[in-house]
Amino acid sequence: MHTDHEAFMREAIRLSIENVVTKKGGPFACVIVKNGEIVASGTNQVTSSNDPTAHAEIVAIRNACSSLGSFQLDDCDIYTSCEPCPMCLSAIYWSRARHIYFANTKSDAAKINFDDQFIYDEILKDLSERKIPMAQVLREEAIQAFELWYKLDGNIQY
């Protein structure tokens, strides 16, 4: 593996350890790199911010997008201390990052009670069989927003 990859990953690992020591959140951190430079970082802040979406990758993506003035992370690489959970993986795909590098695996995370397998399993289930019930309501009214968006001149595709 290229030395730069190792340096960027070591920074993510350092931040993950610091996050545990300072008790700001779980043992996860992420750095985002563009053109060989770290443009943003993030650590898990779920418990310190009372935000279940404040995973390291989400925090880093928000910081990078703000720093770069873009909602996309074209030509950016993600270095994360652990294999992304389903939410973070989705956010990374939506951000259009170029590459994901990770250190710990989802199996490693499961061993310390950060197990996301139930989410992967839930996604595959029929809506009627999911743990959290889902029901469709007022589609006929809601579809108007989609129709307006589709017809709107100058809408920004993402």
N, C-alpha and C positions, 0 to 999 in steps of 0.2 A: 504494500500500500504506500502511496506517495506520502512523503513527510508532511506536506501541508495538510493532508487529510488527517493525519495523526495529531498535528498541532491544533486544528480546529476541534477535533473530537476531544482532545485533552481539555480544552477550554470548556466545552459542554460538561464534561465529567467534573471538572473543578467547580463549576457553578452548581452542579447537582449536589456535590458534597457540602459546599458552603450553605446551600439551601436547607439541608438537614441540620447542620450545626447551628444555624441561626434560627431554626424552627419556624421558618416562613412558609413551609409547605412540604410536599412530598419530595422524594429523591430523584427529581427529574429536572433536566435543563436542556436548552436548545440554543444553538447559534445559527444565524443565517449569514451566508457568505455570498458576495457578488464581486466578481473580478479580483478574487484573491484577498478580499478584505471583509472582515466581519462588519455587517451593516446593522445588525441588531441581535439581541439575545433575549431570552426569557427563561424564567424558572417557574416551577409549579407554585401557584399562589391560591389554590383552592381554599384552604382553611384560613389563610390570613386575609383573604378578600371576601370570603363567604360567597364565592362564585364557582359553581361546579364546572364551568367552562374554562376556568383559568389554568388550563394545563400549560406546560412549558412551551409546547409548539404553538398553541393558540396565542399565548402572550408574545412570543417571538414574532409570529406572523403579523400581529397587530402593530408591534413596534417597527418591524421592517417596512410594512406598507406605509406607515406614517413617515418614517425616515426617507423613503424613496418617493413619496408622493404618488403612489400607485396602488391599485387594488390587486395587482398581479405581481408575482415575484419571478418574472421572466429572467432567465439566466442566473438564478439564485440556487444555491445548494443548501440543504438543511442538514445540520449535524445535531443529532439528538441523542441524549444519553441512554435512551431506551427505544425499542421498536414502538412506533406510534400506535396509540389506541385507535379504535374505529372513528371516533370524532376527530382526532388530530389528523389521521390519515386522510379523511375526507377534506378537511380544511387545507391540507397540503396540496391535494389534487385541485381543489378550487382555486388555490393561489397560483397554480401552474408553475410550481418550483421545478427545477430541472432534475434534481437528484436528491435522494434521501440516503444519508449515512446514519447508522445507529450502532450503539454499543451493546447494551443489555437486550435480551430478547423478551418477548411477551411471556414466555415460560418462566424466565427469571423473575419478572414482575409478579406473576401469579404465585410464586413461592413466598413472596412477602405480602400477600393479600391484596395485590393490585391485579385482579383477574378480570379481564374483559371478555372472556369466552362467551359468557351469557349474552352479550350484546350481539356477537357474531351469530349465535344460535337464534336469537330473537328475530333478526333481520330475515332469516330464511323461513320463518313461520308465517302461516296465513294470518291476516289481521285478526281474525276471530280467536286465534290461539295464543296471542301474545300476552305477556304478563300484565302490561298496561293496556287496557282496552282502547281501541281506536274506532271512531265512528265518523262517518262523513255527514256534514250538516251544511245546508245552504249553498251547495255547489252552483246552482243556477244564478245566484246573486254574485258569488265570488268570481265567477268566470269573467265577469265584466272587466275586472282589472287586467286579466290576461289579454282579453280582446283589445283593450285600450293600448296596452303595452305593445302588442304585436303590430298595431296600426300606426303607432307613434313614430313620426319622422325624427331622426336623430337620437333614438334611444341607444344607450351604450350597451353593447353586447358584452356579456361576461360569462 
